[in-house]
Amino acid sequence: MTSPRRTRQYSAGKHFAKPGKLPTMTFATRAVAALAATLTLLAPAIWNGFPLLQYDTGGYLARWFEGYLVPSRSTVYGLFLVAGWPFDFWPVVALQAAATVWVLALVLRSYGFGERPWTLFAIVVGLSVTTTLPWIVGILLTDIFAGLAVLALHLVVTQATTLSRAERLALVLFIAFSGATHSATFLILVGLTVAALAMSLIDRRIVAPVAASRAAVAVVLSAVMLLTANFALSGRIAWTPGGYGIVFARMLQDGIVKRYLDAHCGERNFKLCPYRDALPKTADAFLWSQGPFNKLGRFDGLGDEMRTIVLDSLVEYPGMQITTALAASAKQLVSVATGEGVLTSILHTYGIMERYTPSVVPDMRAARQQHGELHFEALNAVQVPLALGAMAALPLFVILGLRRRAYVDLAFLAATVSLAILGNAVACGALSNAHDRYGARLAWVPLLVSVLIALRRQEVEAAMPARGSIAAAARRMVAPV
């Protein structure tokens, strides 16, 4: 992250572009480009004939109708879904697409590429072909807000001088909403905010305290928003439940729970003791199959017991906890494929819609997804290697910014995205369980950073002395950019 002063100095569009060479887009041109970009992001959902669904969609949608809290299902996003119900949920994915175009447009403008005609549209088309971006835009799920929140937080902390006061306020509110849609997204934002606050204490020339405070305000508002929605829905001031249960399931998968029960069932009367030799092998099988977890009352019936085992095992088996958490985080880091939970059975989501939103069922049943016409093999054959390659390049971009000041602002963006991806790997891998869906929601952002680096390189080369002079060539080789 960098300071507003440094941003002004190294904004490439101003620092390298020759005056009068970049055509200025009219308002009409901007509007047409933004609309084209929005429709491009909506293309998979439009082709499908209905917003895409996932296994978890029903859990979010049901919150308003059932009036109680369930693990890992944000009431904030649930209310957002309900608002789009009268129109077959199309307003939901339309707003998700519009928010994506808005944040990308602000990123391009902040780094000096906002005046290039149709650059926004070209980048959206490129990301739509090579990444999961349009698929997470067009699905009734929280995933699109993870990457957008990271970019938005970076803008309010590092690029504030390129934004109007209204834009800064809008971004803070957007970050708050995004963090309230999913606990892992909230944890990522907390981690980035802590990093920004720490950097502002170390050197306020790198991150100004007022800039770091914007991030802190957004995170606090996010927590308030979630608690308020939970209270309005359930009458309880409570965080979204399920934290210990999710961690417990990952520890069960890694053998920690079995080890703990074998050591303590002789002395303590845990409900799980009779089942310790027949526990499911994976976290997902434990939480979502008809096994001991269901028989013993799920999160309500086993909540206290799971919390006890999680906390005690952290103390008793620290080495095993560290190694398994690192392994789970590493697995999450490389799990980035598109389509998880979309092609598998989503009977729960179908049941919720049939029960609470029957008006949408005919169109939902007619969609291509419900007829088995979705396939992600070709997309993943392109997306996965590109995503992993772009992620691996992020540290190189940071080093590039340290060595060549023309790239220093983008190096701070690369550092922010790197921290977010590492935080996501820990939050979703070590604290939950590694899934492609959790990695894919951020996997498109490193490729965006790569595109910005390429655009900056074009401007750097355009600003160099004309070719043909040996002396000029020698100066280019030795002179810092």
C-alpha positions as CSV (number, residue, x, y, z in Angstrom):
1,M,0.0,0.0,0.0
2,T,1.2,3.5,-0.7
3,S,0.4,7.0,0.3
4,P,-1.8,9.5,-1.5
5,R,1.3,11.6,-2.1
6,R,3.2,8.7,-3.7
7,T,0.1,7.9,-5.8
8,R,0.1,11.4,-7.3
9,Q,3.7,11.1,-8.1
10,Y,3.6,7.7,-9.8
11,S,0.2,7.7,-11.5
12,A,1.2,6.4,-14.9
13,G,-1.5,8.0,-16.9
14,K,-0.3,11.4,-15.7
15,H,3.4,10.6,-15.4
16,F,4.1,8.9,-18.7
17,A,1.4,9.9,-21.1
18,K,2.2,12.6,-23.6
19,P,-0.2,15.6,-23.4
20,G,-2.9,15.4,-26.0
21,K,-2.2,11.8,-27.1
22,L,-4.8,10.1,-25.0
23,P,-8.4,10.8,-26.3
24,T,-10.9,11.8,-23.7
25,M,-14.0,9.7,-23.6
26,T,-17.3,11.6,-23.6
27,F,-20.0,10.7,-21.0
28,A,-21.9,8.8,-23.7
29,T,-18.9,6.8,-24.7
30,R,-18.2,5.9,-21.0
31,A,-21.9,4.9,-20.5
32,V,-21.9,2.7,-23.6
33,A,-18.6,1.1,-22.6
34,A,-19.8,0.4,-19.1
35,L,-23.1,-1.0,-20.3
36,A,-21.3,-3.3,-22.8
37,A,-19.0,-4.4,-20.0
38,T,-22.0,-5.1,-17.7
39,L,-23.8,-7.2,-20.3
40,T,-20.6,-9.1,-20.9
41,L,-20.4,-10.1,-17.3
42,L,-24.0,-11.1,-17.4
43,A,-23.6,-13.2,-20.5
44,P,-23.4,-16.6,-18.7
45,A,-26.6,-15.9,-16.7
46,I,-28.4,-14.5,-19.7
47,W,-27.4,-17.6,-21.7
48,N,-28.6,-19.8,-18.9
49,G,-32.0,-18.1,-18.9
50,F,-31.9,-17.6,-15.1
51,P,-29.3,-16.5,-12.5
52,L,-27.0,-19.3,-11.7
53,L,-27.6,-21.3,-8.5
54,Q,-25.3,-23.0,-6.1
55,Y,-25.7,-25.5,-3.3
56,D,-25.5,-22.6,-0.7
57,T,-27.9,-20.3,-2.4
58,G,-31.0,-21.7,-0.7
59,G,-29.5,-21.2,2.8
60,Y,-29.0,-17.5,2.2
61,L,-32.5,-17.1,0.6
62,A,-34.3,-18.9,3.4
63,R,-33.0,-16.5,6.2
64,W,-35.8,-14.0,5.7
65,F,-38.5,-16.5,5.5
66,E,-37.3,-18.8,8.4
67,G,-36.4,-16.0,10.7
68,Y,-33.5,-17.6,12.5
69,L,-29.7,-17.7,12.1
70,V,-27.8,-20.6,10.6
71,P,-24.1,-21.3,10.3
72,S,-22.2,-19.5,7.5
73,R,-25.3,-18.0,5.9
74,S,-25.2,-14.2,6.1
75,T,-28.5,-12.5,6.7
76,V,-27.2,-9.4,4.9
77,Y,-26.8,-11.3,1.6
78,G,-30.0,-13.2,2.3
79,L,-32.0,-9.9,2.5
80,F,-30.2,-8.8,-0.7
81,L,-31.5,-11.9,-2.5
82,V,-35.0,-11.4,-1.2
83,A,-35.1,-7.9,-2.6
84,G,-34.6,-9.3,-6.1
85,W,-37.1,-12.1,-5.8
86,P,-40.1,-10.4,-7.4
87,F,-38.1,-10.1,-10.7
88,D,-36.6,-13.7,-10.8
89,F,-33.5,-12.4,-8.9
90,W,-32.3,-10.6,-12.1
91,P,-31.8,-7.3,-10.1
92,V,-29.3,-9.2,-7.8
93,V,-27.0,-10.3,-10.6
94,A,-27.4,-7.0,-12.5
95,L,-26.3,-5.1,-9.4
96,Q,-23.4,-7.5,-8.9
97,A,-22.3,-6.9,-12.5
98,A,-22.7,-3.1,-12.2
99,A,-20.7,-3.1,-9.0
100,T,-17.9,-5.0,-10.7
101,V,-17.8,-2.6,-13.6
102,W,-17.8,0.4,-11.2
103,V,-14.9,-0.9,-9.1
104,L,-12.9,-1.8,-12.2
105,A,-13.5,1.6,-13.7
106,L,-12.3,3.3,-10.5
107,V,-9.2,1.1,-10.5
108,L,-8.3,1.9,-14.1
109,R,-8.9,5.6,-13.5
110,S,-6.8,5.7,-10.3
111,Y,-3.9,4.1,-12.1
112,G,-4.0,6.4,-15.1
113,F,-5.9,4.3,-17.6
114,G,-9.3,5.8,-17.3
115,E,-9.2,7.9,-20.4
116,R,-8.3,5.1,-22.8
117,P,-11.4,4.5,-25.0
118,W,-12.9,1.1,-24.4
119,T,-10.1,-0.2,-22.1
120,L,-12.6,-1.1,-19.5
121,F,-14.7,-3.1,-21.9
122,A,-11.6,-4.8,-23.3
123,I,-10.4,-5.8,-19.9
124,V,-13.8,-7.1,-18.9
125,V,-14.0,-9.2,-22.1
126,G,-10.5,-10.6,-21.5
127,L,-11.2,-11.5,-17.8
128,S,-14.6,-13.0,-18.9
129,V,-12.8,-15.3,-21.3
130,T,-9.9,-16.3,-19.1
131,T,-11.2,-16.2,-15.6
132,T,-14.2,-17.2,-13.4
133,L,-15.3,-13.5,-13.2
134,P,-18.6,-13.6,-15.1
135,W,-19.6,-16.9,-13.5
136,I,-19.3,-15.5,-10.0
137,V,-21.0,-12.3,-11.1
138,G,-24.0,-14.1,-12.5
139,I,-24.6,-16.5,-9.6
140,L,-26.8,-16.0,-6.5
141,L,-23.9,-16.2,-4.1
142,T,-21.6,-13.9,-2.2
143,D,-18.3,-14.8,-3.9
144,I,-18.0,-11.7,-6.2
145,F,-17.8,-9.4,-3.2
146,A,-14.6,-10.9,-2.0
147,G,-12.3,-9.7,-4.8
148,L,-14.2,-6.4,-5.2
149,A,-13.9,-5.6,-1.5
150,V,-10.1,-6.1,-1.7
151,L,-9.8,-3.7,-4.6
152,A,-12.2,-1.2,-3.0
153,L,-10.2,-1.3,0.3
154,H,-7.0,-0.8,-1.6
155,L,-8.5,2.2,-3.4
156,V,-9.7,4.0,-0.2
157,V,-6.4,3.4,1.5
158,T,-3.9,4.1,-1.3
159,Q,-5.7,6.0,-4.1
160,A,-7.9,8.4,-2.1
161,T,-6.7,11.5,-3.9
162,T,-7.9,10.1,-7.3
163,L,-11.4,9.7,-5.8
164,S,-14.1,12.3,-5.1
165,R,-15.5,12.5,-1.5
166,A,-18.7,10.8,-2.7
167,E,-16.7,8.0,-4.3
168,R,-14.8,7.4,-1.1
169,L,-18.0,7.3,0.9
170,A,-19.6,5.0,-1.5
171,L,-16.6,2.6,-1.4
172,V,-16.5,2.6,2.4
173,L,-20.2,1.6,2.4
174,F,-19.6,-1.0,-0.4
175,I,-16.7,-2.5,1.6
176,A,-19.0,-2.7,4.7
177,F,-21.7,-4.5,2.8
178,S,-19.2,-6.9,1.2
179,G,-17.6,-7.8,4.5
180,A,-21.1,-8.5,5.9
181,T,-21.9,-11.0,3.2
182,H,-19.4,-13.7,4.3
183,S,-17.3,-14.3,7.4
184,A,-14.1,-15.2,5.3
185,T,-14.4,-11.9,3.4
186,F,-14.8,-10.0,6.7
187,L,-11.6,-11.7,8.0
188,I,-9.7,-10.8,4.9
189,L,-10.7,-7.2,5.3
190,V,-9.8,-7.2,8.9
191,G,-6.3,-8.5,8.1
192,L,-5.7,-5.9,5.4
193,T,-6.9,-3.2,7.7
194,V,-4.6,-4.3,10.5
195,A,-1.7,-4.3,7.9
196,A,-2.7,-0.7,6.8
197,L,-2.9,0.5,10.4
198,A,0.5,-1.1,11.2
199,M,2.1,0.5,8.2
200,S,0.6,3.9,9.1
201,L,2.3,3.6,12.5
202,I,5.6,2.6,11.0
203,D,5.8,5.2,8.2
204,R,2.9,7.5,7.6
205,R,4.5,8.5,4.3
206,I,3.6,5.0,3.0
207,V,0.1,4.8,4.5
208,A,-1.4,8.0,5.9
209,P,-3.2,7.4,9.2
210,V,-6.4,9.0,7.8
211,A,-6.3,6.5,4.9
212,A,-5.9,3.6,7.3
213,S,-8.8,4.9,9.4
214,R,-11.1,4.7,6.4
215,A,-10.5,1.0,6.2
216,A,-11.1,0.6,9.9
217,V,-14.4,2.5,9.7
218,A,-15.5,0.3,6.8
219,V,-14.7,-2.9,8.9
220,V,-16.6,-1.5,11.9
221,L,-19.5,-0.6,9.7
222,S,-19.5,-4.1,8.3
223,A,-19.7,-5.7,11.7
224,V,-22.5,-3.3,12.7
225,M,-24.4,-4.0,9.5
226,L,-24.3,-7.8,10.1
227,L,-25.3,-7.5,13.8
228,T,-28.1,-5.2,12.9
229,A,-29.4,-7.5,10.2
230,N,-29.2,-10.5,12.5
231,F,-31.1,-8.7,15.2
232,A,-33.8,-7.5,12.8
233,L,-34.2,-11.0,11.5
234,S,-33.9,-13.1,14.6
235,G,-34.3,-10.7,17.6
236,R,-30.8,-11.6,18.8
237,I,-27.6,-9.5,18.7
238,A,-25.3,-12.3,17.5
239,W,-22.7,-13.0,14.9
240,T,-23.4,-15.5,12.2
241,P,-23.1,-18.9,14.0
242,G,-21.1,-21.9,13.2
243,G,-17.5,-20.8,13.7
244,Y,-16.3,-23.6,16.0
245,G,-18.3,-26.2,14.2
246,I,-16.6,-25.4,10.9
247,V,-13.2,-25.5,12.4
248,F,-14.1,-28.7,14.2
249,A,-15.0,-30.4,10.9
250,R,-11.6,-29.5,9.4
251,M,-9.9,-30.9,12.5
252,L,-11.9,-34.0,12.3
253,Q,-10.8,-34.4,8.6
254,D,-7.2,-34.1,9.7
255,G,-7.5,-36.7,12.5
256,I,-7.2,-34.3,15.4
257,V,-10.7,-35.0,16.7
258,K,-10.2,-38.8,16.7
259,R,-7.0,-38.4,18.5
260,Y,-8.6,-36.2,21.1
261,L,-11.6,-38.5,21.6
262,D,-9.4,-41.6,22.0
263,A,-7.4,-39.8,24.7
264,H,-10.4,-38.4,26.7
265,C,-13.5,-40.5,26.1
266,G,-12.5,-42.7,29.1
267,E,-12.7,-39.7,31.4
268,R,-15.3,-37.4,29.9
269,N,-18.8,-38.2,28.7
270,F,-18.8,-36.6,25.2
271,K,-21.8,-37.2,23.0
272,L,-19.4,-38.1,20.1
273,C,-17.6,-40.9,22.1
274,P,-19.8,-43.8,20.9
275,Y,-19.2,-42.6,17.3
276,R,-15.5,-42.0,17.4
277,D,-14.6,-45.1,15.4
278,A,-17.4,-44.4,12.8
279,L,-16.9,-40.7,12.2
280,P,-17.0,-39.6,8.5
281,K,-13.6,-39.1,6.9
282,T,-14.1,-35.6,5.5
283,A,-15.4,-32.3,6.8
284,D,-18.1,-32.1,4.2
285,A,-19.3,-35.6,4.9
286,F,-19.5,-34.8,8.6
287,L,-21.4,-31.6,8.2
288,W,-23.8,-32.4,5.4
289,S,-24.4,-36.1,5.4
290,Q,-27.0,-38.1,7.5
291,G,-24.5,-39.2,10.1
292,P,-23.6,-38.6,13.8
293,F,-23.7,-34.8,13.4
294,N,-27.4,-34.9,12.4
295,K,-28.3,-37.5,15.0
296,L,-26.8,-35.5,17.8
297,G,-28.6,-32.2,16.9
298,R,-26.1,-30.5,14.5
299,F,-24.7,-27.2,15.6
300,D,-27.2,-26.7,18.4
301,G,-26.8,-30.1,19.9
302,L,-23.0,-30.3,19.5
303,G,-22.0,-26.7,19.7
304,D,-20.6,-26.7,23.2
305,E,-18.9,-30.0,22.7
306,M,-17.2,-28.9,19.5
307,R,-16.0,-25.7,21.1
308,T,-14.5,-27.6,23.9
309,I,-12.7,-30.1,21.7
310,V,-11.4,-27.3,19.4
311,L,-10.0,-25.2,22.2
312,D,-8.5,-28.1,24.2
313,S,-6.9,-29.7,21.1
314,L,-5.2,-26.4,20.3
315,V,-3.4,-26.6,23.6
316,E,-2.8,-30.4,23.6
317,Y,-1.6,-30.8,20.0
318,P,0.0,-27.5,18.9
319,G,2.5,-29.2,16.5
320,M,-0.2,-31.2,14.8
321,Q,-2.5,-28.1,14.7
322,I,0.2,-26.1,13.0
323,T,1.2,-28.7,10.4
324,T,-2.4,-29.5,9.5
325,A,-3.4,-25.8,9.3
326,L,-0.4,-25.1,7.0
327,A,-1.3,-28.0,4.8
328,A,-4.9,-27.0,4.6
329,S,-3.9,-23.4,3.7
330,A,-1.5,-24.6,1.0
331,K,-4.2,-26.8,-0.5
332,Q,-6.6,-23.8,-0.5
333,L,-4.0,-21.6,-2.2
334,V,-4.0,-23.8,-5.3
335,S,-7.7,-24.7,-5.3
336,V,-9.1,-22.2,-7.8
337,A,-11.3,-24.1,-10.3
338,T,-14.7,-22.7,-11.4
339,G,-18.0,-24.5,-10.9
340,E,-17.9,-26.1,-7.5
341,G,-21.4,-26.6,-6.1
342,V,-23.0,-25.6,-9.3
343,L,-23.0,-28.9,-11.2
344,T,-23.5,-31.1,-8.1
345,S,-26.9,-31.8,-6.5
346,I,-28.5,-28.6,-5.3
347,L,-31.8,-30.1,-4.2
348,H,-31.7,-27.9,-1.0
349,T,-31.8,-24.7,-3.1
350,Y,-34.5,-26.1,-5.3
351,G,-36.6,-27.0,-2.2
352,I,-36.1,-23.6,-0.7
353,M,-37.3,-21.9,-3.9
354,E,-40.3,-24.2,-4.2
355,R,-41.3,-23.5,-0.6
356,Y,-40.7,-19.8,-0.3
357,T,-40.5,-18.3,-3.8
358,P,-42.7,-20.5,-6.0
359,S,-43.2,-17.7,-8.6
360,V,-39.6,-18.2,-9.8
361,V,-39.7,-22.0,-10.1
362,P,-41.0,-22.3,-13.7
363,D,-38.2,-20.1,-15.0
364,M,-35.7,-21.7,-12.7
365,R,-36.6,-25.2,-13.9
366,A,-36.4,-24.1,-17.6
367,A,-32.8,-22.8,-17.2
368,R,-30.0,-24.6,-18.9
369,Q,-28.3,-25.3,-15.6
370,Q,-31.2,-27.4,-14.5
371,H,-31.0,-29.4,-17.8
372,G,-27.3,-30.3,-17.4
373,E,-26.0,-28.0,-20.1
374,L,-23.3,-26.3,-18.0
375,H,-19.8,-27.6,-18.3
376,F,-16.6,-26.0,-16.9
377,E,-13.8,-28.3,-18.2
378,A,-12.8,-26.0,-21.1
379,L,-12.9,-22.9,-18.9
380,N,-10.8,-24.5,-16.1
381,A,-8.3,-25.8,-18.6
382,V,-7.6,-22.1,-19.4
383,Q,-8.4,-20.4,-16.1
384,V,-6.6,-22.6,-13.6
385,P,-3.1,-22.3,-15.0
386,L,-3.5,-18.6,-15.8
387,A,-4.8,-17.9,-12.2
388,L,-1.9,-19.9,-10.6
389,G,0.6,-18.2,-12.9
390,A,-0.7,-14.8,-12.1
391,M,-0.7,-15.5,-8.4
392,A,2.9,-16.7,-8.6
393,A,3.8,-13.5,-10.5
394,L,2.6,-11.2,-7.7
395,P,5.8,-11.3,-5.6
396,L,7.7,-10.5,-8.8
397,F,5.6,-7.4,-9.3
398,V,6.4,-6.3,-5.8
399,I,10.1,-6.7,-6.5
400,L,9.6,-4.8,-9.8
401,G,8.1,-1.9,-7.9
402,L,11.0,-1.9,-5.4
403,R,13.6,-1.7,-8.3
404,R,11.8,0.6,-10.7
405,R,9.8,3.5,-9.4
406,A,7.5,3.6,-12.4
407,Y,5.8,0.5,-11.0
408,V,5.8,1.3,-7.3
409,D,2.1,2.0,-7.0
410,L,1.2,-1.2,-8.8
411,A,3.6,-3.0,-6.6
412,F,1.6,-2.0,-3.6
413,L,-1.5,-3.2,-5.3
414,A,0.2,-6.6,-5.9
415,A,1.2,-6.7,-2.3
416,T,-2.4,-6.0,-1.2
417,V,-3.7,-8.8,-3.4
418,S,-1.0,-11.2,-2.2
419,L,-1.9,-10.5,1.4
420,A,-5.6,-11.0,0.6
421,I,-4.9,-14.4,-1.2
422,L,-2.8,-15.6,1.7
423,G,-5.5,-14.5,4.2
424,N,-8.2,-16.2,2.1
425,A,-6.1,-19.4,2.2
426,V,-5.9,-19.3,6.0
427,A,-9.5,-18.2,6.6
428,C,-11.0,-20.8,4.2
429,G,-8.4,-23.6,4.4
430,A,-7.2,-23.7,8.0
431,L,-10.3,-22.3,9.6
432,S,-12.8,-24.1,7.3
433,N,-11.9,-26.6,4.6
434,A,-10.2,-26.1,1.3
435,H,-12.6,-25.7,-1.7
436,D,-12.1,-24.5,-5.3
437,R,-15.0,-22.1,-4.8
438,Y,-13.2,-20.2,-2.1
439,G,-10.1,-19.8,-4.2
440,A,-11.8,-19.0,-7.4
441,R,-13.5,-16.0,-5.9
442,L,-10.2,-14.2,-5.7
443,A,-8.3,-15.9,-8.5
444,W,-9.3,-13.4,-11.2
445,V,-7.8,-10.4,-9.3
446,P,-4.1,-11.4,-9.9
447,L,-4.7,-11.5,-13.6
448,L,-6.2,-8.0,-13.4
449,V,-2.9,-6.9,-11.7
450,S,-0.9,-8.5,-14.5
451,V,-2.9,-6.6,-17.1
452,L,-2.3,-3.3,-15.3
453,I,1.4,-4.1,-15.2
454,A,1.4,-4.7,-19.0
455,L,-0.4,-1.4,-19.6
456,R,2.1,0.4,-17.4
457,R,5.0,-1.2,-19.3
458,Q,3.5,0.2,-22.6
459,E,3.5,3.7,-21.1
460,V,7.0,3.3,-19.8
461,E,8.3,2.3,-23.2
462,A,6.4,5.1,-24.9
463,A,8.0,7.6,-22.6
464,M,11.6,6.5,-23.5
465,P,13.7,8.4,-26.0
466,A,13.2,7.6,-29.6
467,R,15.0,4.5,-30.9
468,G,17.8,4.7,-33.4
469,S,20.4,6.5,-31.4
470,I,23.1,4.3,-29.8
471,A,23.7,6.9,-27.1
472,A,20.0,7.0,-26.4
473,A,19.9,3.2,-26.2
474,A,22.8,3.2,-23.8
475,R,21.0,5.8,-21.6
476,R,17.9,3.7,-21.6
477,M,19.9,0.7,-20.3
478,V,21.5,2.5,-17.4
479,A,19.0,5.2,-16.4
480,P,16.4,4.4,-13.8
481,V,12.8,4.7,-14.9
